[in-house]
Each structure stands twice: as structure tokens, then as C-alpha cells.
Amino acid sequence: MPRNILISVFSSFVAVNARLVKNERLDEINLRHSHASSGRNLKETFCSAPITKGKVNFPDKYIGRAKVNYDMYSGYVNVSNAPDYLYYWFFSTQDKQSNAPLIVWTNGGPGCSAMEGATTENSPLWLFNVKEACSNNPDCDYTLDFSQNVYGWNKHANLLYVDQPRNVGNSFGYGTKGVANSQEAAADFIVFLNGWYDLFPEFVGRKLIIAGESYGGHYVPAWSAAILSYNQNSANTRKINYVGMIIGNGLISNSIQNTNTYVQFQHQENLIPSTSNPQNTASANSAMNSYLGYTPNYYDYRLQSISCKQGCYGYNYSAWSNFFLRSDVKTAMNVCGDAGVDAFTNPAGGCINMGSFDSPDNFNYPAAVGNALDAGVAVTFYYGKCDTACPYVGGMAVAKAVPWSGSAGFNSAPLVSVQIEQGVEIGQQQKYGKFTFLQFESSGHMVPADQPSAAYYAINTVLTAI
């Protein structure tokens, strides 16, 4: 989920509890991840054989208000000899075009389920307002059913959500160890994608766009490098038609998205006094809390962070998490036995503990983005300007530091207004060649949830460039 991010604003990092890196800021997100269990409990009961490709059919009480004019499938793809299974949820395109591209989406963490994207962000089905509805009464019981998201990303593309790395979300397995870093997760992704193509052979050779949010800023560039390497191997006769990359509020470079860019962001958004010059993240957050008069939501500084007995991390994830533990929901989604219990049982909030994942981390994520651009891949970064987890100022700094043949042209390109309706600015855009950077007003970390029309504009910058 997009608590993915976690580490964006820090200058120094220490590997601590399982899936995150903790810095000077001990906030909701760190708490959430420290509450998550450290991998799968081998005493859990899974099904005898996971479904590999099954229709998703929700009971009418959940789906009744949404118009489903597309197909949905879900299931598992094995990625190891153990075996270890990655869970997916697929939405076919609404326009029924036989050559429509495939978008593959991951959330972040590391260790958070893509089901957040699939139910609260960019799919055609929304558990609308599920994380905000209990804000004034954090321990409330919320009745859930789906609403129609008219800005679902499957309007003109097919949409595939994957719970990865191993054991994340509804994924499960019997391996004694998971993957240690984003590169190993990317190797699994290649196996997963080829296994998924075996289940859906009509997509072999179809244009592929890889997408992610928050810590997806690590996953997606690593996927990209793995795809390019796979395609360059002459032994792999079934090539992947990789044409696009999109990252939302991504943590892409720890060294660039640091305390300095965080403080620049705070000044730019008037979150700290103009005379304040914090030297570390802890003092920067203290100054911000004092200046605003409240502790802001980690994902959206316009909102006050809430707290409750369990499941609150800026937002209240309790009702959302509990939805995925309902027996009729698990049956509808083809979930295998106790898969998902670790991630969705409060207080985990959709995440599992990933230990010292990506520590140490020597992979060059900006360079992987640059290699994709030089290979002709369309790339878009988008950021909600109200996000303190992965602020847009650091995101722009990363975009300007991406090493590619068009870097000089991108860096000298103007930052221009973006308008969907004439005279109404939704954000700003900097673009050169196939590289687009977008920053959106009135949006926090999860742009598809806060400003769905803006997020739809973002994905269209890729769809129109491929």
C-alpha cells in the first residue's frame, strides 16, 4: 500500500524492524510496520491447490452499486521450487479492444498489498472513502460495498494487480526465506509474468506498462532492468513487449529524496516558518507540527493524523483490512485458505514485515529509469503535492538526476500548467521526449484516490506515448 514509501524524507537510514527502514521520524507508518508479522506462520492452513485462474464473482451485497462491464479473474502463479505463489487480480479493458495494452500495478511498503490500489485507487471498483469514513470515530464499524470509479485505469487498458514480493498480501508459499531485495523481487516478477502469460496467452506480445506507488519507486525500476535484461538474452525467445513505466509518489532514490529536499518541500508548502532551517527529519517534523498546530497525516498534510486501538496509520485501515478477511470475499477472490491473514489481520493494515529488505541497497534506480528511456520506454512520474511521505520536491530532484540521453532537454524544459477543464489548473507538468513529470494540487500520497481525474491524466501520458 502506499504506505509504501516510508523512507522518503530522510538523510540517514537504519535497518530496523522488518520491512522498513526507520529514520529519525517515528510515526504511524513505522508503527504499522512494526506491528506486522515477520513473514508467514507455517502453521497456517492453505488450500490443497491454489486456483491459478478463476473468475472473480462478488456477492450482490458488495458489487450491487457498481457497473461491471469487464471481466475479472484472480489466482496464483508459482515463482519458485518451494513453491511460492504470487497472487494477482486482473481486470479486462472496458472498451473491449483486442490489442489494448496491459498495465501491471504494485503497491509499496516494502511488504504492502496491491489490494489497496485495486480497491481504493485506480481500479474500476472502489471501496469509496473506506479509510476516511471512520476518521471522527476511529473504532467505528463500517459497512462496505463497491462504488463505480469512472476513472478506472482499465478504460482503455487491461489492469493487473500483483501482491509481491513473496508472502505479501494474499500471496503465500512454503519457502523458508523470501526475497532479500528489489532485484530478487524483480527476478520473481519475470517468472510471474511468464507464468501469467501461460494462463492468458492472448496477452503474449501485447504492449506492457509497469506501474507502482511509493516503494514501488524501487520495485518498478528493478522490474524494468530485469525485463530489459530478459529481452536481451537470446535464449528467451518469448520477448516482453515493454513500452511504458509510471510511478506515483515514488521513493526512487534514498540519497536524493533526503532531509534537504524534505525541508525544501516544507518551505515551499508553507509547513514550517520561513526562518526555520531544520538539520534533520526529527526537527523538521517537530517544527511542522508546531507550526500547523496538529500532527499531520503522513500521507496528506491537510489532514490531521488519527489514532485508534489498532489499524490506524494516518488513515484508519481497520475496515478496509477486515474486508479481505471475510469468508465470502476470500471465496469470491479465489484466496487460498489462510493466505492474507498476516497482512489483513489488524493491526498490520495490509502489510507484512519484510525484515532487512533492501539493506544494504546498491541498486541504481535512477539509472534503471534512464536505461528504460534510452530503450524507447515512455516514463511518467506523478506526485501529489500534499504528501509528506514522498514529497514532490524530492521527486522532481530525482527526475532531474535521471541519467539518459535526453536529460539536458528535460532539465531545461519549462514547468507548465496542467488543465483538464479550461481555466482550472490541476497541477504542473515538465516533459521532454517520452519522459513526463507531473505534480498535482489538492492531493496527497495516493493521487488516484484523492484526485482520480489527475491520476487518469497521468496514465494517459503513457498510453498516448506508446
TAGISUL-V288979 format. One record per backbone hydrogen bond with DSSP energy under -1.0 kcal/mol. CO is the residue of the C=O (numbers start at 1). NH is the residue of the N-H. Records with the same first field share a line. If there is no record, write none. Layout:
CO = NH + NH
This chain:
1 = 4
5 = 7
7 = 10
14 = 22
20 = 16
22 = 14
27 = 31
28 = 32
29 = 33
30 = 34
31 = 35
37 = 39 + 353
41 = 44
45 = 338
51 = 76
54 = 74
59 = 62 + 63
60 = 64
62 = 146
63 = 66
71 = 92
72 = 56
73 = 90
74 = 54
75 = 88
77 = 86
83 = 174
84 = 79
85 = 172
86 = 77
87 = 163
88 = 75
89 = 161
90 = 73
91 = 159
97 = 100
101 = 158
102 = 209
103 = 160
104 = 211
105 = 162
106 = 213
108 = 112
111 = 352
113 = 116
114 = 118
115 = 119
116 = 120
117 = 121
119 = 127
122 = 153
124 = 149
126 = 128 + 147
127 = 130
129 = 133
131 = 316
132 = 135
137 = 140
147 = 126
149 = 152
152 = 155
154 = 94
155 = 95
158 = 103
159 = 91
160 = 105
161 = 89
165 = 168
168 = 171
172 = 85
180 = 358
181 = 185
182 = 186
183 = 187
184 = 188
185 = 189
186 = 190
187 = 191
188 = 192
189 = 193
190 = 194
191 = 195
192 = 196
193 = 197
194 = 198
195 = 199
196 = 200
200 = 203
201 = 204
203 = 206
207 = 102
208 = 243 + 244
209 = 104
210 = 246
211 = 106
212 = 248
213 = 216
214 = 217 + 251
215 = 218 + 219
216 = 220
218 = 222
219 = 223
220 = 224
221 = 225
222 = 226
223 = 227
224 = 228
225 = 229
226 = 230
227 = 231
228 = 232
233 = 236
235 = 237
237 = 239
240 = 242
241 = 208
243 = 378
244 = 210
245 = 380
246 = 212
247 = 382
248 = 214
253 = 257
256 = 258
258 = 262
259 = 263
260 = 264
261 = 265
262 = 266
263 = 267
264 = 268
265 = 269
266 = 271
267 = 270
273 = 276
280 = 284
281 = 285
282 = 286
283 = 287
284 = 288
285 = 289
286 = 290
287 = 291
288 = 292
289 = 293
295 = 305
297 = 300
299 = 445
300 = 303
303 = 297
311 = 317
313 = 315
314 = 306
315 = 313
317 = 321
318 = 322
319 = 323
321 = 324
322 = 325
323 = 326
326 = 330
327 = 331
328 = 332
329 = 333
330 = 335
331 = 334
336 = 339
338 = 341
340 = 344
341 = 345
343 = 350
345 = 348
350 = 113
356 = 359
363 = 365
364 = 368
365 = 369
366 = 370
367 = 371
368 = 372
369 = 373
370 = 374
372 = 377
373 = 376
378 = 245
379 = 436
380 = 247
381 = 438
382 = 249
383 = 440
384 = 387
386 = 301
391 = 395
392 = 396
393 = 397
394 = 398
395 = 399
396 = 400
404 = 407
406 = 410
407 = 411
408 = 412
410 = 413
416 = 429
418 = 426 + 427
421 = 424
426 = 441
427 = 418
428 = 439
429 = 416
430 = 437
432 = 435
434 = 379
435 = 432
436 = 381
437 = 430
438 = 383
439 = 428
440 = 385
443 = 386
445 = 447
446 = 449 + 450
447 = 451
451 = 455
452 = 456
453 = 457
454 = 458
455 = 459
456 = 460
457 = 461
459 = 463
460 = 464
462 = 465
